Amino acid sequence: MAGNNQKKTEYIFNTVDAGMNVLADKPMVVNSDGFELLKKLLQKQTRKRYCYMIS
């Protein structure tokens, strides 16, 4: 997923929450609200054993 960095974290969250896979470029987070949203997503998906982050 590439595009608007201001909304990218929200797009990632909504896409994964809908059950789809995401391949996102950097930066995935550009502010503290986005960081908290990404942390929430990673915690949720890690419990499901579906989350991979490569930097």
Residue pairs with C-beta under 8 A, 6 or more apart in sequence:
1 8
1 11
1 12
1 15
1 22
1 23
1 24
1 25
2 24
2 25
3 11
4 11
5 27
5 30
6 30
8 24
8 27
8 28
8 29
8 30
8 34
9 28
9 29
9 30
9 34
9 35
9 37
9 38
10 34
10 37
12 22
12 24
12 28
12 38
12 41
13 37
13 38
13 40
13 41
15 22
16 22
16 41
16 45
17 41
26 55
28 34
28 38
29 35
29 38
41 51
42 51
42 53
45 51
